[in-house]
Amino acid sequence: MPREKSGFTVIEVMVALAVLAVGMLALLLMQAQTVRDGSRGKHSTTAAMIARDQLELIQRMPYSDADLSPIVWTTPPWLANGANPALNPGEVPTRVRNAGGTVTEQVYTVFYRVLVDPGGNADLRSVDLEVAWNEAGISNNRPTRTGLPTVALSTLVVNNDR
C-alpha cells in the first residue's frame, strides 16, 4: 500500500517563502517611491504657488515699468534679497514638513523673461516665469532650461497705461 503524504516538503516551504519575500520587497520599494513622489508633489505645489504669486505681482505692474522691458532669462529685480546675505538674488525660502514630521527649509529660485509680441503688437508683451528647486535624492527626468525640477507659467501683459 502506498504511503499517504501529509504536510509540506521543505522545498515547497522555501519556494513559498521566496515568493513572499519578493512580494514584500516589491511593496517596500513601492512605499519608498510613494514617499519620494509625495515630496516632489509638495515641492511642485509650493513652486506653483510662488510662480502664481510672482505672476500676480507682474500683472499689477504698469506696462511702462522698467522691469517689464524685454529681457532674457534673469532673476526678478524685486527679489534681489539684499537684506538677507544668506540668499542669492531670486531665491525664495520656504519651510517644508516631511513625512515623519521633520521640517526642512527648501529654497526655490525664480527666473523670468519678457518678450515683445511676436505678432508685432507694440501694446502686448509675453512674460514667462520659472520656479526651480534642487531636491536631494530626486533627479529631474524631464529636460528643463535649468536642469532642475521646474514649474513654469506664462502670461500676457497689455498696455493699459493709456
Backbone hydrogen bonds, N-H to C=O, Kabsch-Sander energy under -0.5 kcal/mol:
donor,donor_aa,acceptor,acceptor_aa,energy
13,V,9,T,-2.0
14,M,10,V,-2.3
15,V,11,I,-2.5
16,A,12,E,-2.2
17,L,13,V,-2.3
18,A,14,M,-2.3
19,V,15,V,-2.4
20,L,16,A,-2.3
21,A,17,L,-2.5
22,V,18,A,-2.3
23,G,19,V,-2.1
24,M,20,L,-2.4
25,L,21,A,-2.4
26,A,22,V,-2.1
27,L,23,G,-2.0
28,L,24,M,-2.3
29,L,25,L,-2.5
30,M,26,A,-2.2
31,Q,27,L,-2.3
32,A,28,L,-2.1
33,Q,29,L,-2.1
34,T,30,M,-2.1
35,V,31,Q,-2.0
36,R,32,A,-2.0
37,D,33,Q,-2.7
38,G,34,T,-2.3
39,S,35,V,-2.0
40,R,36,R,-2.4
41,G,37,D,-2.4
42,K,38,G,-2.1
43,H,39,S,-2.2
44,S,40,R,-2.6
45,T,41,G,-2.4
46,T,42,K,-2.5
47,A,43,H,-2.8
48,A,44,S,-2.3
49,M,45,T,-2.0
50,I,46,T,-2.3
51,A,47,A,-2.6
52,R,48,A,-2.5
53,D,49,M,-2.4
54,Q,50,I,-2.4
55,L,51,A,-2.5
56,E,52,R,-2.3
57,L,53,D,-2.0
58,I,54,Q,-2.3
59,Q,55,L,-2.6
60,R,56,E,-1.1
61,M,57,L,-0.5
61,M,58,I,-1.2
65,D,62,P,-2.1
68,L,65,D,-2.0
69,S,66,A,-1.5
71,I,114,V,-1.9
74,T,112,Y,-1.8
79,L,76,P,-1.8
80,A,77,P,-1.0
84,N,81,N,-1.1
87,L,84,N,-1.8
90,G,79,L,-3.5
91,E,88,N,-1.9
92,V,108,Y,-3.2
94,T,106,Q,-2.4
96,V,104,T,-3.6
98,N,96,V,-0.6
98,N,102,T,-3.7
101,G,98,N,-2.0
104,T,96,V,-2.7
106,Q,94,T,-2.7
106,Q,104,T,-0.5
108,Y,92,V,-2.5
108,Y,106,Q,-0.5
109,T,132,A,-3.0
110,V,90,G,-2.9
111,F,130,E,-2.8
112,Y,74,T,-2.9
113,R,128,D,-2.0
114,V,71,I,-1.7
115,L,126,S,-2.9
117,D,121,N,-0.6
117,D,124,L,-1.5
120,G,117,D,-2.0
122,A,120,G,-0.7
124,L,121,N,-1.3
125,R,157,V,-2.3
126,S,115,L,-2.8
127,V,155,T,-3.0
128,D,113,R,-2.2
128,D,126,S,-0.5
129,L,153,L,-3.1
130,E,111,F,-2.7
131,V,151,V,-2.7
132,A,109,T,-2.7
133,W,149,P,-1.7
134,N,107,V,-0.6
135,E,133,W,-0.6
136,A,134,N,-0.6
138,I,135,E,-1.9
139,S,137,G,-0.5
141,N,139,S,-0.8
151,V,131,V,-2.3
153,L,129,L,-2.6
155,T,127,V,-2.3
157,V,125,R,-3.1
159,N,123,D,-2.3
160,N,158,V,-1.0
